[in-house]
Amino acid sequence: MDKVVHFEIHFDKPERAEKFYSHIFGWKMTKMPSPSGDYYLVNAGAGDEHGNPTVPGAINGGMQKRGSSKETTVIVINVPSIDKYLPKIKKAGGKVVMPKVQVMDMGFYARVTDTEGNVIGIWEDIKR
């Protein structure tokens, strides 16, 4: 079974979002280099030096600048191979909305829509 491993929340003003989430939930945001603009890793629970959760069931995530008013929160599901999943998603009625890209030396990422129009991220770890 493929698991939810990450979330992405969009913001209009990073300072305002950071203030809200840190004050209400105690989350910590760390700005990351990103070709697409402002991107912050979100530590929503205890994590190791790579930001991976160390508490069973915990999920850390990210926040990024909203590109359009239609962007909403995205869950990210870890899959063994994005290249194998994209055709399955299309065949089942989904669509690719962001093609596979490499994220630093961590993994590969793509976004798809399901049959209901929800955007879902899919993630593939780089095999070491």
SEMI-703266 format. One record per residue: residue number from 1; residue in one letter; x, y, z of N, C-alpha, C in turn. Coordinates in pm, 1 decimal. Layout:
<node pos="NUM" code="A" n_c1="X" n_c2="Y" n_c3="Z" ca_c1="X" ca_c2="Y" ca_c3="Z" c_c1="X" c_c2="Y" c_c3="Z"/>
...
! end
This chain:
<node pos="1" code="M" n_c1="85.1" n_c2="-117.2" n_c3="0.0" ca_c1="0.0" ca_c2="0.0" ca_c3="0.0" c_c1="90.1" c_c2="124.1" c_c3="0.0"/>
<node pos="2" code="D" n_c1="64.4" n_c2="218.1" n_c3="-88.2" ca_c1="142.0" ca_c2="341.7" ca_c3="-96.6" c_c1="92.7" c_c2="438.8" c_c3="9.5"/>
<node pos="3" code="K" n_c1="186.2" n_c2="508.5" n_c3="73.7" ca_c1="153.1" ca_c2="591.2" ca_c3="190.4" c_c1="165.2" c_c2="740.6" c_c3="162.1"/>
<node pos="4" code="V" n_c1="84.2" n_c2="819.2" n_c3="231.2" ca_c1="97.4" ca_c2="964.6" ca_c3="230.3" c_c1="223.6" c_c2="997.0" c_c3="309.4"/>
<node pos="5" code="V" n_c1="316.6" n_c2="1072.8" n_c3="248.4" ca_c1="444.9" ca_c2="1100.3" ca_c3="313.2" c_c1="474.3" c_c2="1248.9" c_c3="327.5"/>
<node pos="6" code="H" n_c1="388.5" n_c2="1334.6" n_c3="273.2" ca_c1="420.6" ca_c2="1477.4" ca_c3="269.4" c_c1="291.1" c_c2="1553.6" c_c3="241.3"/>
<node pos="7" code="F" n_c1="287.2" n_c2="1680.7" n_c3="278.1" ca_c1="176.5" ca_c2="1767.7" ca_c3="240.7" c_c1="234.9" c_c2="1898.5" c_c3="191.8"/>
<node pos="8" code="E" n_c1="158.5" n_c2="1970.8" n_c3="112.8" ca_c1="198.0" ca_c2="2103.9" ca_c3="67.7" c_c1="80.5" c_c2="2197.8" c_c3="85.3"/>
<node pos="9" code="I" n_c1="105.8" n_c2="2306.4" n_c3="156.9" ca_c1="5.5" ca_c2="2410.2" ca_c3="181.3" c_c1="52.5" c_c2="2535.0" c_c3="107.9"/>
<node pos="10" code="H" n_c1="-38.3" n_c2="2601.3" n_c3="40.9" ca_c1="-4.1" ca_c2="2722.5" ca_c3="-34.2" c_c1="-29.0" c_c2="2847.6" c_c3="48.7"/>
<node pos="11" code="F" n_c1="49.6" n_c2="2950.1" n_c3="23.2" ca_c1="33.7" ca_c2="3077.3" ca_c3="94.4" c_c1="41.9" c_c2="3193.6" c_c3="-2.5"/>
<node pos="12" code="D" n_c1="-11.4" n_c2="3307.1" n_c3="42.9" ca_c1="4.7" ca_c2="3432.7" ca_c3="-29.7" c_c1="119.1" c_c2="3513.8" c_c3="29.9"/>
<node pos="13" code="K" n_c1="130.8" n_c2="3509.7" n_c3="163.4" ca_c1="236.7" ca_c2="3583.3" ca_c3="233.8" c_c1="306.3" c_c2="3487.0" c_c3="329.7"/>
<node pos="14" code="P" n_c1="434.6" n_c2="3453.4" n_c3="303.5" ca_c1="501.7" ca_c2="3353.5" ca_c3="387.2" c_c1="511.8" c_c2="3392.5" c_c3="534.0"/>
<node pos="15" code="E" n_c1="536.0" n_c2="3519.0" n_c3="562.0" ca_c1="548.5" ca_c2="3562.0" ca_c3="701.8" c_c1="418.4" c_c2="3540.2" c_c3="777.4"/>
<node pos="16" code="R" n_c1="307.2" n_c2="3568.7" n_c3="712.2" ca_c1="176.4" ca_c2="3551.8" ca_c3="775.1" c_c1="147.2" c_c2="3403.7" c_c3="799.0"/>
<node pos="17" code="A" n_c1="177.8" n_c2="3320.2" n_c3="699.4" ca_c1="155.2" ca_c2="3175.9" ca_c3="713.5" c_c1="243.7" c_c2="3118.7" c_c3="823.1"/>
<node pos="18" code="E" n_c1="370.1" n_c2="3159.0" n_c3="825.0" ca_c1="461.3" ca_c2="3107.8" ca_c3="927.6" c_c1="414.4" c_c2="3146.9" c_c3="1067.1"/>
<node pos="19" code="K" n_c1="370.9" n_c2="3271.1" n_c3="1082.3" ca_c1="322.2" ca_c2="3317.7" ca_c3="1212.4" c_c1="201.4" c_c2="3234.8" c_c3="1256.6"/>
<node pos="20" code="F" n_c1="107.2" n_c2="3210.4" n_c3="1166.5" ca_c1="-13.5" ca_c2="3135.0" ca_c3="1198.8" c_c1="20.9" c_c2="2992.0" c_c3="1240.6"/>
<node pos="21" code="Y" n_c1="93.3" n_c2="2919.1" n_c3="1155.7" ca_c1="119.7" ca_c2="2777.6" ca_c3="1182.0" c_c1="215.2" c_c2="2755.8" c_c3="1298.5"/>
<node pos="22" code="S" n_c1="311.2" n_c2="2846.6" n_c3="1317.0" ca_c1="402.1" ca_c2="2830.3" ca_c3="1431.4" c_c1="329.6" c_c2="2863.7" c_c3="1561.9"/>
<node pos="23" code="H" n_c1="245.6" n_c2="2966.8" n_c3="1559.5" ca_c1="173.0" ca_c2="3005.8" ca_c3="1680.7" c_c1="67.3" c_c2="2903.1" c_c3="1720.4"/>
<node pos="24" code="I" n_c1="-9.5" n_c2="2856.5" n_c3="1623.0" ca_c1="-119.4" ca_c2="2765.3" ca_c3="1652.5" c_c1="-70.4" c_c2="2622.9" c_c3="1677.2"/>
<node pos="25" code="F" n_c1="18.2" n_c2="2572.4" n_c3="1590.4" ca_c1="55.6" ca_c2="2431.4" ca_c3="1596.3" c_c1="200.0" c_c2="2405.9" c_c3="1640.4"/>
<node pos="26" code="G" n_c1="280.6" n_c2="2511.1" n_c3="1651.6" ca_c1="420.3" ca_c2="2493.7" ca_c3="1690.2" c_c1="509.8" c_c2="2445.7" c_c3="1577.3"/>
<node pos="27" code="W" n_c1="463.6" n_c2="2456.9" n_c3="1451.2" ca_c1="542.1" ca_c2="2412.0" ca_c3="1337.3" c_c1="657.7" c_c2="2507.3" c_c3="1310.3"/>
<node pos="28" code="K" n_c1="766.0" n_c2="2452.2" n_c3="1254.5" ca_c1="882.7" ca_c2="2531.5" ca_c3="1217.2" c_c1="898.3" c_c2="2528.5" c_c3="1065.1"/>
<node pos="29" code="M" n_c1="916.4" n_c2="2646.2" n_c3="1004.9" ca_c1="934.5" ca_c2="2655.8" ca_c3="859.9" c_c1="1079.8" c_c2="2693.2" c_c3="830.7"/>
<node pos="30" code="T" n_c1="1138.4" n_c2="2625.9" n_c3="731.4" ca_c1="1275.3" ca_c2="2653.4" ca_c3="689.3" c_c1="1276.5" c_c2="2679.0" c_c3="539.8"/>
<node pos="31" code="K" n_c1="1321.2" n_c2="2798.8" n_c3="498.5" ca_c1="1323.4" ca_c2="2833.7" ca_c3="356.0" c_c1="1424.8" c_c2="2746.9" c_c3="282.9"/>
<node pos="32" code="M" n_c1="1383.4" n_c2="2697.6" n_c3="165.9" ca_c1="1467.5" ca_c2="2611.6" ca_c3="83.0" c_c1="1489.5" c_c2="2676.3" c_c3="-52.5"/>
<node pos="33" code="P" n_c1="1602.9" n_c2="2647.9" n_c3="-115.8" ca_c1="1621.6" ca_c2="2696.5" ca_c3="-252.2" c_c1="1522.5" c_c2="2625.9" c_c3="-344.4"/>
<node pos="34" code="S" n_c1="1460.7" n_c2="2701.4" n_c3="-432.4" ca_c1="1360.7" ca_c2="2643.7" ca_c3="-521.8" c_c1="1354.4" c_c2="2723.4" c_c3="-651.2"/>
<node pos="35" code="P" n_c1="1361.6" n_c2="2654.6" n_c3="-765.2" ca_c1="1351.1" ca_c2="2725.6" ca_c3="-893.2" c_c1="1212.9" c_c2="2785.4" c_c3="-916.2"/>
<node pos="36" code="S" n_c1="1111.4" n_c2="2734.8" n_c3="-844.5" ca_c1="974.8" ca_c2="2783.3" ca_c3="-865.2" c_c1="937.3" c_c2="2897.4" c_c3="-772.0"/>
<node pos="37" code="G" n_c1="1031.7" n_c2="2947.6" n_c3="-693.4" ca_c1="1000.4" ca_c2="3058.9" ca_c3="-603.8" c_c1="1013.7" c_c2="3020.7" c_c3="-458.8"/>
<node pos="38" code="D" n_c1="934.0" n_c2="3083.9" n_c3="-374.2" ca_c1="940.3" ca_c2="3059.5" ca_c3="-230.5" c_c1="891.6" c_c2="2918.9" c_c3="-197.0"/>
<node pos="39" code="Y" n_c1="977.6" n_c2="2842.8" n_c3="-130.6" ca_c1="938.5" ca_c2="2711.1" ca_c3="-81.4" c_c1="998.9" c_c2="2692.0" c_c3="56.8"/>
<node pos="40" code="Y" n_c1="918.1" n_c2="2643.3" n_c3="149.6" ca_c1="960.5" ca_c2="2622.0" ca_c3="287.3" c_c1="931.9" c_c2="2478.7" c_c3="327.5"/>
<node pos="41" code="L" n_c1="1029.5" n_c2="2412.9" n_c3="388.9" ca_c1="1002.5" ca_c2="2284.2" ca_c3="451.5" c_c1="930.2" c_c2="2311.5" c_c3="581.7"/>
<node pos="42" code="V" n_c1="835.1" n_c2="2228.1" n_c3="615.3" ca_c1="758.6" ca_c2="2242.5" ca_c3="738.3" c_c1="786.7" c_c2="2123.9" c_c3="827.4"/>
<node pos="43" code="N" n_c1="839.7" n_c2="2151.3" n_c3="945.3" ca_c1="860.5" ca_c2="2047.7" ca_c3="1044.8" c_c1="738.8" c_c2="2050.9" c_c3="1136.1"/>
<node pos="44" code="A" n_c1="649.1" n_c2="1954.0" n_c3="1114.7" ca_c1="525.8" ca_c2="1947.4" ca_c3="1192.8" c_c1="536.2" c_c2="1843.6" c_c3="1304.4"/>
<node pos="45" code="G" n_c1="654.6" n_c2="1788.7" n_c3="1323.3" ca_c1="678.3" ca_c2="1690.0" ca_c3="1427.0" c_c1="826.8" c_c2="1663.1" c_c3="1437.4"/>
<node pos="46" code="A" n_c1="864.9" n_c2="1582.3" n_c3="1531.8" ca_c1="1006.3" ca_c2="1550.3" ca_c3="1548.9" c_c1="1060.2" c_c2="1486.6" c_c3="1421.8"/>
<node pos="47" code="G" n_c1="1182.5" n_c2="1527.3" n_c3="1381.8" ca_c1="1240.7" ca_c2="1474.5" ca_c3="1260.1" c_c1="1389.8" c_c2="1455.2" c_c3="1270.8"/>
<node pos="48" code="D" n_c1="1444.1" n_c2="1378.9" n_c3="1176.2" ca_c1="1588.5" ca_c2="1357.4" ca_c3="1173.2" c_c1="1656.1" c_c2="1471.4" c_c3="1097.8"/>
<node pos="49" code="E" n_c1="1787.5" n_c2="1454.9" n_c3="1071.6" ca_c1="1863.5" ca_c2="1562.6" ca_c3="1007.5" c_c1="1818.9" c_c2="1590.6" c_c3="864.2"/>
<node pos="50" code="H" n_c1="1741.1" n_c2="1499.6" n_c3="802.8" ca_c1="1689.8" ca_c2="1519.8" ca_c3="667.2" c_c1="1544.5" c_c2="1566.9" c_c3="667.1"/>
<node pos="51" code="G" n_c1="1487.3" n_c2="1587.5" n_c3="785.1" ca_c1="1348.6" ca_c2="1631.0" ca_c3="794.3" c_c1="1247.9" c_c2="1518.1" c_c3="793.7"/>
<node pos="52" code="N" n_c1="1294.8" n_c2="1394.0" n_c3="790.4" ca_c1="1203.4" ca_c2="1280.5" ca_c3="792.8" c_c1="1148.6" c_c2="1262.2" c_c3="934.2"/>
<node pos="53" code="P" n_c1="1019.0" n_c2="1240.0" n_c3="947.4" ca_c1="959.7" ca_c2="1224.0" ca_c3="1080.3" c_c1="1020.9" c_c2="1106.2" c_c3="1155.3"/>
<node pos="54" code="T" n_c1="1039.8" n_c2="1122.9" n_c3="1285.4" ca_c1="1090.9" ca_c2="1015.1" ca_c3="1370.1" c_c1="982.2" c_c2="961.2" c_c3="1461.8"/>
<node pos="55" code="V" n_c1="863.7" n_c2="1017.9" n_c3="1454.8" ca_c1="750.6" ca_c2="972.7" ca_c3="1535.0" c_c1="656.1" c_c2="894.7" c_c3="1443.6"/>
<node pos="56" code="P" n_c1="621.6" n_c2="769.6" n_c3="1477.5" ca_c1="531.7" ca_c2="692.0" ca_c3="1392.4" c_c1="401.5" c_c2="767.5" c_c3="1363.9"/>
<node pos="57" code="G" n_c1="363.7" n_c2="769.5" n_c3="1236.4" ca_c1="240.1" ca_c2="834.8" ca_c3="1194.8" c_c1="252.7" c_c2="982.5" c_c3="1165.4"/>
<node pos="58" code="A" n_c1="365.8" n_c2="1043.9" n_c3="1201.5" ca_c1="384.2" ca_c2="1187.3" ca_c3="1175.5" c_c1="420.9" c_c2="1210.4" c_c3="1029.6"/>
<node pos="59" code="I" n_c1="380.0" n_c2="1324.7" n_c3="976.8" ca_c1="412.0" ca_c2="1363.8" ca_c3="839.6" c_c1="457.9" c_c2="1508.7" c_c3="842.8"/>
<node pos="60" code="N" n_c1="573.9" n_c2="1535.6" n_c3="785.0" ca_c1="617.8" ca_c2="1673.4" ca_c3="765.8" c_c1="579.2" c_c2="1715.0" c_c3="625.1"/>
<node pos="61" code="G" n_c1="594.3" n_c2="1842.1" n_c3="594.2" ca_c1="548.9" ca_c2="1887.6" ca_c3="464.0" c_c1="622.5" c_c2="2009.5" c_c3="414.8"/>
<node pos="62" code="G" n_c1="552.1" n_c2="2086.5" n_c3="335.6" ca_c1="608.4" ca_c2="2206.9" ca_c3="278.1" c_c1="501.3" c_c2="2311.5" c_c3="257.8"/>
<node pos="63" code="M" n_c1="547.6" n_c2="2435.3" n_c3="240.7" ca_c1="459.0" ca_c2="2546.6" ca_c3="205.1" c_c1="522.4" c_c2="2619.2" c_c3="88.5"/>
<node pos="64" code="Q" n_c1="438.2" n_c2="2665.4" n_c3="-1.1" ca_c1="488.5" ca_c2="2737.3" ca_c3="-117.4" c_c1="393.4" c_c2="2846.4" c_c3="-159.6"/>
<node pos="65" code="K" n_c1="447.6" n_c2="2940.3" n_c3="-234.7" ca_c1="370.6" ca_c2="3053.8" ca_c3="-283.6" c_c1="258.4" c_c2="3002.8" c_c3="-372.6"/>
<node pos="66" code="R" n_c1="140.5" n_c2="3055.9" n_c3="-351.4" ca_c1="24.2" ca_c2="3019.7" ca_c3="-431.7" c_c1="41.5" c_c2="3076.0" c_c3="-572.5"/>
<node pos="67" code="G" n_c1="26.4" n_c2="2990.1" n_c3="-672.0" ca_c1="38.4" ca_c2="3032.4" ca_c3="-811.3" c_c1="-92.0" c_c2="3084.2" c_c3="-868.9"/>
<node pos="68" code="S" n_c1="-203.3" n_c2="3030.6" n_c3="-821.0" ca_c1="-334.8" ca_c2="3076.6" ca_c3="-866.3" c_c1="-433.4" c_c2="3057.6" c_c3="-752.6"/>
<node pos="69" code="S" n_c1="-545.9" n_c2="3125.1" n_c3="-763.2" ca_c1="-646.4" ca_c2="3117.0" ca_c3="-656.9" c_c1="-708.1" c_c2="2977.9" c_c3="-646.3"/>
<node pos="70" code="K" n_c1="-686.4" n_c2="2893.6" n_c3="-746.4" ca_c1="-744.8" ca_c2="2759.5" ca_c3="-745.7" c_c1="-657.2" c_c2="2657.4" c_c3="-674.0"/>
<node pos="71" code="E" n_c1="-533.0" n_c2="2692.9" n_c3="-639.8" ca_c1="-444.3" ca_c2="2598.0" ca_c3="-574.2" c_c1="-489.2" c_c2="2572.4" c_c3="-430.9"/>
<node pos="72" code="T" n_c1="-491.6" n_c2="2446.5" n_c3="-394.3" ca_c1="-531.0" ca_c2="2406.9" ca_c3="-259.9" c_c1="-423.8" c_c2="2315.6" c_c3="-201.4"/>
<node pos="73" code="T" n_c1="-443.7" n_c2="2272.0" n_c3="-79.4" ca_c1="-350.7" ca_c2="2182.0" ca_c3="-13.5" c_c1="-337.4" c_c2="2052.9" c_c3="-94.0"/>
<node pos="74" code="V" n_c1="-215.2" n_c2="2002.3" n_c3="-101.3" ca_c1="-185.1" ca_c2="1881.9" ca_c3="-178.4" c_c1="-125.8" c_c2="1777.4" c_c3="-84.1"/>
<node pos="75" code="I" n_c1="-176.0" n_c2="1655.8" n_c3="-91.8" ca_c1="-109.4" ca_c2="1545.7" ca_c3="-22.5" c_c1="-14.0" c_c2="1480.8" c_c3="-121.7"/>
<node pos="76" code="V" n_c1="93.2" n_c2="1422.5" n_c3="-69.2" ca_c1="193.4" ca_c2="1359.3" ca_c3="-154.2" c_c1="205.4" c_c2="1212.9" c_c3="-113.4"/>
<node pos="77" code="I" n_c1="196.0" n_c2="1125.3" n_c3="-212.3" ca_c1="199.2" ca_c2="980.8" ca_c3="-189.7" c_c1="328.8" c_c2="924.7" c_c3="-247.1"/>
<node pos="78" code="N" n_c1="398.7" n_c2="845.1" n_c3="-165.9" ca_c1="523.3" ca_c2="782.1" ca_c3="-209.4" c_c1="490.4" c_c2="660.0" c_c3="-294.3"/>
<node pos="79" code="V" n_c1="551.3" n_c2="653.5" n_c3="-413.5" ca_c1="531.5" ca_c2="539.6" ca_c3="-503.5" c_c1="668.3" c_c2="483.5" c_c3="-541.9"/>
<node pos="80" code="P" n_c1="674.0" n_c2="356.0" n_c3="-580.4" ca_c1="802.5" ca_c2="298.0" ca_c3="-616.3" c_c1="859.6" c_c2="352.5" c_c3="-747.5"/>
<node pos="81" code="S" n_c1="772.4" n_c2="393.4" n_c3="-841.3" ca_c1="818.6" ca_c2="442.3" ca_c3="-971.3" c_c1="714.9" c_c2="537.3" c_c3="-1031.7"/>
<node pos="82" code="I" n_c1="750.0" n_c2="664.5" n_c3="-1042.2" ca_c1="658.8" ca_c2="760.5" ca_c3="-1105.4" c_c1="634.2" c_c2="720.8" c_c3="-1250.3"/>
<node pos="83" code="D" n_c1="739.4" n_c2="676.1" n_c3="-1318.8" ca_c1="724.2" ca_c2="638.8" ca_c3="-1460.2" c_c1="623.4" c_c2="526.1" c_c3="-1479.9"/>
<node pos="84" code="K" n_c1="610.1" n_c2="437.9" n_c3="-1382.0" ca_c1="511.7" ca_c2="330.0" ca_c3="-1392.2" c_c1="372.8" c_c2="375.4" c_c3="-1348.4"/>
<node pos="85" code="Y" n_c1="366.8" n_c2="473.5" n_c3="-1258.9" ca_c1="237.2" ca_c2="518.8" ca_c3="-1207.1" c_c1="166.1" c_c2="616.1" c_c3="-1300.9"/>
<node pos="86" code="L" n_c1="239.0" n_c2="702.2" n_c3="-1371.4" ca_c1="172.6" ca_c2="800.6" ca_c3="-1458.3" c_c1="82.6" c_c2="735.2" c_c3="-1562.1"/>
<node pos="87" code="P" n_c1="125.4" n_c2="630.2" n_c3="-1634.0" ca_c1="32.6" ca_c2="565.2" ca_c3="-1727.8" c_c1="-89.2" c_c2="503.5" c_c3="-1659.0"/>
<node pos="88" code="K" n_c1="-68.8" n_c2="445.2" n_c3="-1539.0" ca_c1="-181.3" ca_c2="387.2" ca_c3="-1465.1" c_c1="-282.0" c_c2="494.9" c_c3="-1427.2"/>
<node pos="89" code="I" n_c1="-231.6" n_c2="611.0" n_c3="-1386.0" ca_c1="-318.5" ca_c2="722.2" ca_c3="-1346.3" c_c1="-399.3" c_c2="770.8" c_c3="-1466.1"/>
<node pos="90" code="K" n_c1="-332.3" n_c2="787.7" n_c3="-1580.4" ca_c1="-402.3" ca_c2="832.0" ca_c3="-1702.6" c_c1="-508.4" c_c2="730.7" c_c3="-1744.6"/>
<node pos="91" code="K" n_c1="-473.8" n_c2="602.5" n_c3="-1740.1" ca_c1="-568.2" ca_c2="497.2" ca_c3="-1780.9" c_c1="-691.1" c_c2="494.2" c_c3="-1690.7"/>
<node pos="92" code="A" n_c1="-672.2" n_c2="531.0" n_c3="-1563.8" ca_c1="-783.3" ca_c2="530.3" ca_c3="-1467.7" c_c1="-866.2" c_c2="658.3" c_c3="-1473.2"/>
<node pos="93" code="G" n_c1="-830.0" n_c2="753.0" n_c3="-1560.5" ca_c1="-908.3" ca_c2="875.7" ca_c3="-1574.9" c_c1="-845.3" c_c2="998.3" c_c3="-1513.3"/>
<node pos="94" code="G" n_c1="-726.0" n_c2="984.2" n_c3="-1455.7" ca_c1="-654.8" ca_c2="1098.9" ca_c3="-1401.4" c_c1="-575.4" c_c2="1170.4" c_c3="-1509.9"/>
<node pos="95" code="K" n_c1="-515.0" n_c2="1282.4" n_c3="-1474.1" ca_c1="-435.4" ca_c2="1361.6" ca_c3="-1569.3" c_c1="-306.6" c_c2="1407.0" c_c3="-1502.2"/>
<node pos="96" code="V" n_c1="-202.6" n_c2="1418.7" n_c3="-1581.2" ca_c1="-76.0" ca_c2="1473.0" ca_c3="-1532.1" c_c1="-84.4" c_c2="1625.1" c_c3="-1542.3"/>
<node pos="97" code="V" n_c1="-64.4" n_c2="1694.7" n_c3="-1430.4" ca_c1="-69.1" ca_c2="1841.0" ca_c3="-1431.4" c_c1="69.0" c_c2="1903.1" c_c3="-1409.5"/>
<node pos="98" code="M" n_c1="164.0" n_c2="1822.4" n_c3="-1362.8" ca_c1="303.5" ca_c2="1865.2" ca_c3="-1352.5" c_c1="388.4" c_c2="1742.3" c_c3="-1379.5"/>
<node pos="99" code="P" n_c1="468.0" n_c2="1744.1" n_c3="-1486.9" ca_c1="546.1" ca_c2="1625.4" ca_c3="-1519.1" c_c1="653.5" c_c2="1597.8" c_c3="-1414.8"/>
<node pos="100" code="K" n_c1="709.4" n_c2="1480.6" n_c3="-1422.0" ca_c1="813.5" ca_c2="1436.7" ca_c3="-1329.3" c_c1="933.5" c_c2="1530.9" c_c3="-1334.1"/>
<node pos="101" code="V" n_c1="976.2" n_c2="1573.8" n_c3="-1214.9" ca_c1="1096.6" ca_c2="1656.4" ca_c3="-1201.3" c_c1="1181.6" c_c2="1598.1" c_c3="-1089.0"/>
<node pos="102" code="Q" n_c1="1312.1" n_c2="1621.8" n_c3="-1097.2" ca_c1="1400.6" ca_c2="1578.0" ca_c3="-989.5" c_c1="1407.3" c_c2="1688.3" c_c3="-885.2"/>
<node pos="103" code="V" n_c1="1402.2" n_c2="1650.5" n_c3="-758.6" ca_c1="1413.6" ca_c2="1743.4" ca_c3="-647.0" c_c1="1548.0" c_c2="1717.0" c_c3="-579.1"/>
<node pos="104" code="M" n_c1="1641.9" n_c2="1805.1" n_c3="-607.8" ca_c1="1778.5" ca_c2="1793.0" ca_c3="-555.8" c_c1="1824.6" c_c2="1647.4" c_c3="-566.1"/>
<node pos="105" code="D" n_c1="1888.7" n_c2="1595.4" n_c3="-462.7" ca_c1="1933.5" ca_c2="1455.9" ca_c3="-466.5" c_c1="1842.7" c_c2="1365.8" c_c3="-382.8"/>
<node pos="106" code="M" n_c1="1718.7" n_c2="1414.4" n_c3="-360.2" ca_c1="1627.1" ca_c2="1341.3" ca_c3="-272.3" c_c1="1533.2" c_c2="1247.6" c_c3="-347.2"/>
<node pos="107" code="G" n_c1="1476.7" n_c2="1293.6" n_c3="-459.6" ca_c1="1379.9" ca_c2="1210.8" ca_c3="-528.9" c_c1="1319.8" c_c2="1279.7" c_c3="-649.0"/>
<node pos="108" code="F" n_c1="1210.8" n_c2="1221.9" n_c3="-697.8" ca_c1="1138.7" ca_c2="1274.8" ca_c3="-813.5" c_c1="996.0" c_c2="1305.5" c_c3="-770.7"/>
<node pos="109" code="Y" n_c1="935.4" n_c2="1405.3" n_c3="-836.5" ca_c1="802.6" ca_c2="1452.4" ca_c3="-797.2" c_c1="721.8" c_c2="1483.1" c_c3="-921.5"/>
<node pos="110" code="A" n_c1="593.3" n_c2="1453.8" n_c3="-915.8" ca_c1="498.8" ca_c2="1490.5" ca_c3="-1021.2" c_c1="365.0" c_c2="1519.5" c_c3="-954.4"/>
<node pos="111" code="R" n_c1="279.9" n_c2="1591.3" n_c3="-1024.7" ca_c1="143.7" ca_c2="1615.6" ca_c3="-975.5" c_c1="44.9" c_c2="1566.1" c_c3="-1078.6"/>
<node pos="112" code="V" n_c1="-62.7" n_c2="1508.0" n_c3="-1027.3" ca_c1="-168.5" ca_c2="1454.9" ca_c3="-1111.8" c_c1="-303.2" c_c2="1498.5" c_c3="-1054.4"/>
<node pos="113" code="T" n_c1="-407.1" n_c2="1484.6" n_c3="-1134.0" ca_c1="-541.5" ca_c2="1499.4" ca_c3="-1080.0" c_c1="-605.5" c_c2="1361.3" c_c3="-1077.5"/>
<node pos="114" code="D" n_c1="-692.1" n_c2="1342.9" n_c3="-979.1" ca_c1="-769.6" ca_c2="1219.4" ca_c3="-974.9" c_c1="-894.6" c_c2="1238.9" c_c3="-1060.7"/>
<node pos="115" code="T" n_c1="-984.1" n_c2="1142.6" n_c3="-1057.9" ca_c1="-1105.4" ca_c2="1151.4" ca_c3="-1139.7" c_c1="-1202.1" c_c2="1259.1" c_c3="-1091.8"/>
<node pos="116" code="E" n_c1="-1179.9" n_c2="1313.2" n_c3="-969.9" ca_c1="-1266.9" ca_c2="1416.7" ca_c3="-914.0" c_c1="-1207.2" c_c2="1556.1" c_c3="-928.0"/>
<node pos="117" code="G" n_c1="-1089.6" n_c2="1566.8" n_c3="-990.1" ca_c1="-1026.0" ca_c2="1696.2" ca_c3="-1010.0" c_c1="-933.5" c_c2="1739.0" c_c3="-897.3"/>
<node pos="118" code="N" n_c1="-913.3" n_c2="1653.2" n_c3="-796.6" ca_c1="-822.0" ca_c2="1684.7" ca_c3="-687.7" c_c1="-677.7" c_c2="1668.1" c_c3="-733.7"/>
<node pos="119" code="V" n_c1="-591.5" n_c2="1761.3" n_c3="-695.2" ca_c1="-450.1" ca_c2="1750.7" ca_c3="-728.3" c_c1="-380.3" c_c2="1668.5" c_c3="-620.0"/>
<node pos="120" code="I" n_c1="-301.5" n_c2="1571.7" n_c3="-664.0" ca_c1="-225.9" ca_c2="1483.7" ca_c3="-575.2" c_c1="-81.5" c_c2="1484.1" c_c3="-622.0"/>
<node pos="121" code="G" n_c1="11.2" n_c2="1492.0" n_c3="-526.6" ca_c1="151.7" ca_c2="1478.0" ca_c3="-560.1" c_c1="191.8" c_c2="1332.7" c_c3="-548.2"/>
<node pos="122" code="I" n_c1="282.3" n_c2="1290.1" n_c3="-638.7" ca_c1="340.7" ca_c2="1157.4" ca_c3="-623.3" c_c1="492.2" c_c2="1173.3" c_c3="-615.4"/>
<node pos="123" code="W" n_c1="553.0" n_c2="1097.0" n_c3="-528.4" ca_c1="694.8" ca_c2="1109.8" ca_c3="-495.0" c_c1="762.6" c_c2="973.8" c_c3="-511.6"/>
<node pos="124" code="E" n_c1="883.3" n_c2="977.2" n_c3="-567.3" ca_c1="966.4" ca_c2="857.7" ca_c3="-578.0" c_c1="1102.6" c_c2="889.5" c_c3="-518.6"/>
<node pos="125" code="D" n_c1="1142.4" n_c2="813.9" n_c3="-417.3" ca_c1="1274.4" ca_c2="832.6" ca_c3="-357.9" c_c1="1382.5" c_c2="795.3" c_c3="-458.7"/>
<node pos="126" code="I" n_c1="1494.6" n_c2="866.2" n_c3="-456.4" ca_c1="1609.9" ca_c2="825.2" ca_c3="-536.2" c_c1="1669.3" c_c2="702.8" c_c3="-468.1"/>
<node pos="127" code="K" n_c1="1689.2" n_c2="598.3" n_c3="-546.9" ca_c1="1745.7" ca_c2="474.2" ca_c3="-494.0" c_c1="1894.1" c_c2="495.1" c_c3="-466.3"/>
<node pos="128" code="R" n_c1="1938.2" n_c2="458.0" n_c3="-349.9" ca_c1="2079.6" ca_c2="473.6" ca_c3="-313.1" c_c1="2146.6" c_c2="339.0" c_c3="-303.2"/>
! end
